[in-house]
Amino acid sequence: MDDVKQKARLLELRHIIDELSYQYYTLDKPTVTDYEYDMMYRELETIEKAHPEWVTPDSPTQRVGSKISGGFEKYTHDQPMLSLGDVFNDAELMEFDQRVRNDLGGEALEYVVELKIDGLAVNLIYEYGQFVRGVTRGDGRVGEDITNNVRTIRTIPLRIDNDSPHIEIRGEVYMPIESFAQLNAQRRDDELEPFANPRNAAAGSLRQLDPRITAQRKLAFFAYALGGNVGVEIHSQEELLADLKAFRFQVNPEYCKCKTMEEVIAYIHSWDEKRDTLPYATDGMVVKVNSFSQQERLGNTVKIPRWAIAYKFPPEQAKTKVLGISVS
Ligand SMILES: NC(=O)c1cnc(OC2CCCC2)nc1N
């Protein structure tokens, strides 16, 4: 095959493989067999090996780089990554609601309630649509550059359909419970200390100096915020989640738009038991004022937003099933 045809086939294979990966990893709806996928992936690798000058960082073959020496570089986020204030009961949620309504002079508002994924907050930076950097939250202002490890996470697109020179997508890197169970079984076989919980396992996997190890840990990512409204026409959290999904990020589908705090509380408690059936760990729910203009008017303290709060689930009681009844 001559170079023109080879290059055309390379671009076609990249597009097909990106599509198949999105269906397999992000939508969890594979449309071809693993064998068909592997054959196309191998063909792409063969062409790239014959023409290394055609390889670009957003090729699906470039997800797993090589070990870095030394530690991780520091990186200062364009917009600080806020953490969340915590509440532990309904009364404190009502107090939060009162404060928000007072500060907004009693005008109508809506809340968006999301599951609080128990992972690590990470900042993804895209320039002209290309994934260029992944950074831990760190102290909210300065984090660690873990780009090579983030690149191995299959639910993070290496390219998005957005041409802004700099856009920051924030979300949670997490380890699905199935991956966590497999990893700990392997560690026990290798007589290694098992990880205490999926969050620690995700943190340990992201801090590997060798991305080949990170790539084996089957991490995933739920997107939920932008770093500052970078000129994109988005007016609410609900719209933002829809846009992130359109960018082909995995967005957690379990969210609810509520008009009153009573509705928020009902939705939160609908997860008290159900959350144990989820394929990922959660440690609460995040309640956000939906409107971005109202968020801006409410503002932030140094570290936490005044327009959002984390409701923390009570710690999992050590439940043991005895004779089919649950004792704690
Ligand atoms: N762990 C989560 O699932 C989660 C964490 N944080 C946020 O929102 C940030 C964005 C701005 C203030 C808090 N949303 C979430 N769903």
The ligand as a Gaussian input file, in Angstrom:
#p B3LYP/6-31G(d) Opt

LIG

0 1
 N      -16.742000      13.530000      44.472000
 C      -17.708000      13.993000      43.658000
 O      -18.476000      13.201000      43.097000
 C      -17.826000      15.482000      43.430000
 C      -16.873000      16.346000      43.932000
 N      -16.960000      17.682000      43.696000
 C      -18.002000      18.158000      42.963000
 O      -18.112000      19.477000      42.698000
 C      -16.979000      20.299000      42.999000
 C      -16.849000      21.334000      41.927000
 C      -16.890000      22.664000      42.597000
 C      -17.172000      22.459000      44.050000
 C      -17.166000      20.994000      44.322000
 N      -18.963000      17.354000      42.468000
 C      -18.911000      16.020000      42.674000
 N      -19.889000      15.216000      42.158000

